[in-house]
Amino acid sequence: MTTETISNLKNTRRTDLDWLRVLAVLLLVPFHSALIFIADPHVVMYVKDGISSSFLNRFAGWIHQFHMPLLFYVSGAATYFSLKKRKSGQYIKERLLKLLIPAISGLMLVIPPITYIAQIAKGNSLTYWQHFTNFWQLGNADLTGMDGKFTPAHLWFLLFLFVFSLVGLLFFSLLKKDKSIEFFQRIIDKTGSSVIILVLFVLLTSVADMNILGDKNPVYYFLIFFCGYLFMMDDRFQHTIDKYAWLFLATGISCEIIRQFSYSFISSGTVVLILSNLNRWMWLLCILGFGHRSLKANNRVLKSLSSASFPFYIFHLLLNTIAGFYIIKLPIGAGTKYSLIVVFTILSTFLVYGFVKRIPVIRFLFGIKRR
């Protein structure tokens, strides 16, 4: 890899990561909207249509594989750049303001209305303040919020990310030292970045087999977060991901076909575990590769969307639940309902963001930067 290639990688990688974060956050809307049309009671969504769509079920399942890993990976990569210009104390303060305070604010102001709508949709008759009191009864809460009691809902991501940032800082401080960087580069020189990517897949697959918080396995997601930081330390990782992007895509498509049509015929749980995690890893690497190749436009649109991404994440589920509550009652087909919910959610969330970012107190509570 030439010096010019390395320089180009360094100049473009922050831009493509910003675009990937924005697109991943926007993808939450079609994902959560699809859950409204999945009848499975184990699929948590706060309003449900009586119509169940097998297509939207498959679509949501496909997104679910790589979506949160992508967000955690991008967050880990962003941590690398953040720590290059901040000391540890400044970084912790920034994480408090951007993650913990918005998460607490969301738990107080955003999540209770969502679970209240869920209770109204079930036909329960109670005032909002009665529900708000019930919401904080933690004793028998199942943490999904479907029973009207406490849930972090989608804000679990912010809480995880805050903890990961603190825990990761212990490792990242060591990795920033010159001796650690030299040692890491020698390992890559001897093994190659592609071998390390393969080893990480094996490690992630092993961790995924741990039964910790179901699909919110904190150890798995911390490793993804750590990979984001690690891959930024040496440009050879991105070069390898770019080089094999088409192979990752082909493998991901093959695994997805097997997942959609053959898992029920596979008796070995180990085989299913390996295939499902290979599928997830391939789609993540594929997106990182094609994203780095294509998403290079650093313009005002990116800056505006990047600033809005975290507030959009916090507010979107409330607007999505409101949209779903009213639109599923319309006498129209599931496809039309789904499209209306997606469009209404995106537009209304940006409108809410555009309004609240002008209010200093709310701007502070939800980690919105000054313009």
C-alpha positions, 0 to 999 in steps of 0.5 A: 500500500503506497503512502498516497493511498494511506493519506487518502484513507486518512482524509476520507475515513472520518467523512464516511464514518459520519455518513454511516452514522447518519444513515444507520440512525435514519434506518431506524425508522423503516426498521421500527416501522416494520416491527408494527406489522410483525405479529410475533409477541416476542417482537417488542413494539409499542403499537401493533397492527392486526395485519402481519407482513412476512415481507416486513418481518424478513426485512426487519430481520435482515436490518437487525443483524448489522444495524446495532453492530454498525452503530457501535462500530462507528462509535468506537471509530469516532472514539479514536478520533475524539481521543486524538484531540481530547485528554481523558478528562475532557473525553469523559465530560463530553461523554457525560454531556452527549450520552448520559444526560440525554439518556436520563432526560429521555427516560424522564421525558420521552419513554413514558409517553411511548409506553403510555400510548402502548397502554392506551392502544391495548384499551387500558383506561388511565391518565398519563400521570397514573401511568407515569407513576406506574412506569417507575415501579421497577420491582416486577418490570420485564424491561420491555415496557410492554406492561407499562412499567420501566424500560430504557426502550431504545435508549439502552444504546446510549447507556451501553455506549456511555459504559463502553466509553468509560471501560474502553478508555482504560484500554485506549489509554494504553493503546495510545502509547508509542510502545503499544502502537509499535507492538500492534503494528508488528503484529499486523506486519507478521500476521496481516490485517485479514488474519486479524479480521478472521480472528475477531470473527471467531472471537465474536462468534464465541462471545455471541454464544453467551446468554447475556441479555439476549440480543443485547449482549454487552460483551459482544457489542463492546468487542464491536465497539473496540473493533471500531477503535482498533481498525482506526489505529492502522489503515491496513484494516480499511484497505483490506475491507475495501479490497474484499468488499465484493467478497463480503457482499457475496458471502453476506447474500449467501448467508442471508439466503440460508438464514431465510430459507434453511435455518429451520432445516439445520439441526446443529445449533453450532452451525446456526451460530456460526452462520448467523454470526458470519452473516452479521460480520460479512454485512458489517464489513461489506457496509464499511467497505462500500461506505468508505468507497462511496461516501466521500462528500463532506458538505453542509448536508452531512454537517447538519445531519451529523449534528441531528443524528443523536437527537433524532435517535432519541426522539424518533421512536416516540414520533414513530409510535404516535404515527403507528397508533393513528395510521394503523386504524386507517382502512388501507393496505399494510404497504401504504400504512407502512409507507405513511408511518415511515414518511410521517416519522422522519418528517415529524422527527426533524420538525421536532429537532428543528424546534427543540434545538432552539431552546437552551434548556432542552438543547442541554438535556438532549446533548444538542450542540450549539449552532 
